[in-house]
Amino acid sequence: MQTRDALQQLADALTAGGVPTAIDPRDVNLPGGWIKRLSRHPDLLCGGETLRVQLWLIAPDIGTWDALGYLDDMYALAVDILPPNSGDPSTDATALLPDSATPYPATHYDALIQLTPDTTPSPLREVEFADAD
């Protein structure tokens, strides 16, 4: 599985879980999430690898009190999909998105994802021989 496919599957799962999430910061709609790949380590015996990703939860610039409400709500939904104990704990921050000079209230945490190689089984074929009449 390619990294972008894994990130897209994670974004789709978070979106289905109630946190609209994108893998391209240009596609983030607030309030929403952004998944950023931090590193890639080919360290699994099966030939797979571990991805270290960062999930950014970003609120609109609507004041601290209301922004914290959005961040708490998104975090509560996201931890059902991607447990925070799979990486570093959450960290409050601000996020700058493309085409905006506004620093948005945000929180992010790192998570580890293990990818294993695609093992598409090849079907066994029965070989038929033509009769030699």
RADALIN-V408163 format. One line per field, one symbol per residue. phi: phi as a letter, one per 40 degrees, with the letter a starting at -180 (. if undefined). A space follows every 50 residues. Layout:
BEGIN
phi = ???
END
This chain:
BEGIN
phi = .cdcccccccccccccchbdbbbbccbcbccabbbbccaabcbcccgcab bbbbccbbbccbhddccccccccccdcccccbdcccacccbcabbbcdga cccccaaaacabbcbbccbcccccbccbbcccc
END
